[in-house]
Amino acid sequence: MNRPSQHLRRTSWRTFRDRREAGRVLAEELTGYRDTDPLVVLGLARGGVPVGFEVAAALHAPLDVFVVRKLGVPQWSELAMGALASGDQVVMNDNVVASLGITEDQVQAVIERETAELRRRERAYRGDRPPADLRATTVILVDDGIATGASMLAAVRAVRATDPAAVVVAVPVGPPSACQQLAREADDVVCATMPPSFEAVGQAFLDFHQVTDDEVRDLLAAPTGG
């Protein structure tokens, strides 16, 4: 199997019409994984699922959802101090925690609240269906983009704990620094575009509407050929 190179990049900057188009572009970069057996594509909820659907369809792989929750700073939830992923994997930004004087009790309170929301979303998306068995499987983790990389890093570590054959990260857009950080933990990283002056994931999309729970459920129910 001819796998793509880490940090595969076609252009320094490009704009995608929407997440589905971004998924089709990513799929072209990932053709070396087509028909790998066993292979599964995990779309990070919610924005990564439409991207992941196109990747899974092109690679003839099953699609499942993977939930990651940002751990927001108390009283300033937009600022991330870490991330929580399915499998109870927590990744913390120790510099943020220390610089803002956030206590252990405050950290645990946020983790407990986000764990409850993570469980709710898993039930909402998957119902009673168990998550995919990832042991000895090549896993492609897909999101609609990365900024700090904390959420994807939590996902990589959570998947790694299930003893997969390989963990691949695939995103349409992200800053070079975050893609390089992920390459230290993933077996392969594919970033379709890595603008040197990256500001936000949404800059790379003409349509960047908030994906709904219904959209996630509909895509998970649609056939991908896997």
N, C-alpha and C positions, 0 to 999 in steps of 0.2 A: 504493500500500500504506500503510495506516495503522499506523505503528509505535508501540509503547508508549512512554511517557515514561521517561526515566531515573529511577531510584530509585522505581519504581512500588511503592506500599505500600498494602495494604488495612487492616491493623491494626498497632498497635504491638507486639502479642504474640499469638501463637496457637500451638496445639500440633497437630502432625500425627500421625495414627495410625502411619504408617510412611513410608518413602521413596517408595513407589508413590503414596500419597495426596498427598504433597508435590509429586510430579511432575505430578499432575493439576491441582493448584492453580496451579502455575507455568504449565502449558499454557494455562490460561484467561487469564493475563496476557500471553501471547505470541501470541494469536490473530492479531495483525496480520502475523505472519510466515507464516501458513498458506499453503501452495502457492507460496511464493517459489521461484524456480528460477534457479540451483541453490541448494539449502539442505542443510546437514548439521548434525546434532546430535552433539556430542562429549561423552560422559560421562566425567568424571574418575574414574579407577580408584582404589578400587573403589566407594566409596559413591555416586559420582555416576552410575553406570550405571543402577541401578533408577529413579532420578529422571529421567535422560535418556531412558530407554525410554518412559515415559509422555508426555514432551514430544514425542519423535519421532513416536509413534503419533498423537497429536492433531494434529500439524502436517503429517502425511503426508510425513515426511522420513526419510532413512536415518540409522541410528545407528552410530557408531563409538566406540571407546574411546580415551581420551587418558591417558597415564601421567605422573604428577607424583610426584616423591619428595622428601620433606622432607630437608634437610641438617641433621642434628642436631649439636649441639655435642659435641666429643670428651669422653667420660666423663659426658655428660649429654645423652643422645640425644633426650630428650623436648623439650628446648629447641631451637627451630629457629634456625639462623643463616642460613638461606636455603632455596632450593628449586631442583630440577632438573626440567626438563620434556622430553618427547619433542622431538627436534630439537636436543638438546644446549643448550637455553636455560637459563642459570643466573641466578638472582636472589639477591643476597646482602643480608643485613641488616648493613650496615657498622657500625652502632652496637653490635650484639651482639659482632661479631668484635673490634672495638677494645676494648670494655669488659672482655672476658674474656681479652684478650691472646692470641688464637688465631693461630697462625703460618700462613704461606702453605702450608708443607708439610702442616700438619694439615688445612687446608681442602682441598687437592688430594687428600689421602688419602680424605677423606669423599666428595668428588665422584667419585673413581674407584670406590669401593665402591658408591655409589648408582647410578652409571651402569651397572654390571654388573647390578644388581638391576632397573633400569628395562628393560634389554634382555631380561632373563629374562621379565619380566612381559609385555612386548609379544609375545614369542614364545608365551607361554602363552595369551594371550587371542586373538591373531590368527592364530597358526600361520604359514603361508607367505603368507597374504593380505597384500598391501601396504596401507599406510595410505591413507585417502581423499585424493584430490587436492583440495586446498583453494583452488587458484588461482581467483580471480574468483567465489568461493562465499561466500554468507552463512553464517557459522559461529556456532552457538549453543553456548557452553561451559557445561556444567551440572555442578554439584556438589551434595552434600547440605547444604552450608552453608559459610560461611567464618568464620574466626576472625581471624587476622592479615591474611589475604588474600595471603600470600606465594606459596602454591601456585597460586592462580588467576592472580596477576600473572605468574608464570613461564609459565603456559599461554597467557595473552593474548599475551605477547611472542613465544612460540614460534610461535603461529598467525599472528601479524602478519607474521612473517618469510617466510611462504609466499605472500604477496601475495593475501589474500582480498578479497572485495568489502566485507565488514563483519565485525566481531567483536562478538558479543553475549554478555554474561555473565548467567546466570540461576541463582539460588540460592533455596532456600526461606527461609533465615535468615542473618543476618549483622549485625554492628554497623554503625551509620551511618558511622563513620569509615572502615572498610574498603571499604564500598560506594562511598563518595565517592572514595577513592583509586583504585579500579578505574575509575571513570567518567572519570578523566583519561586513561586509555589505551584503554579499550574504546569502541566506537561507541554502545553501549547497555548499561545495567545494570538488571536487574530483580531486586529483592530482595522476596520476598513479605511478609516481616515483618522489621522492624529494631528489636528491643527496645532501649530506651535503657540498660538495665542488663544487657546481654549478658554471659554468662559462658562458655558452651560450646554448641557446635552441638547436642549430644545433649539439651540442655534442651528443645528444640522437638519432640522425638519421644517417643511412648510406646514404640515399638519401634525401637531403634537398634542392632540386632545387627550384628556385624562381617560385612560382605558377603564371601563366599568367591569364589575363582577360578572355581569351577564355576557359581556364580550369574551371574558376569560372562559366561562363555562361553555359557550358556543364553540370556541376554537378547540377546546379540549375534547369536545364531543365529535368534532369533524374528523374524517379519515385523513391520514397523512401517508398511507401506504406502508407504514411500519408494522 
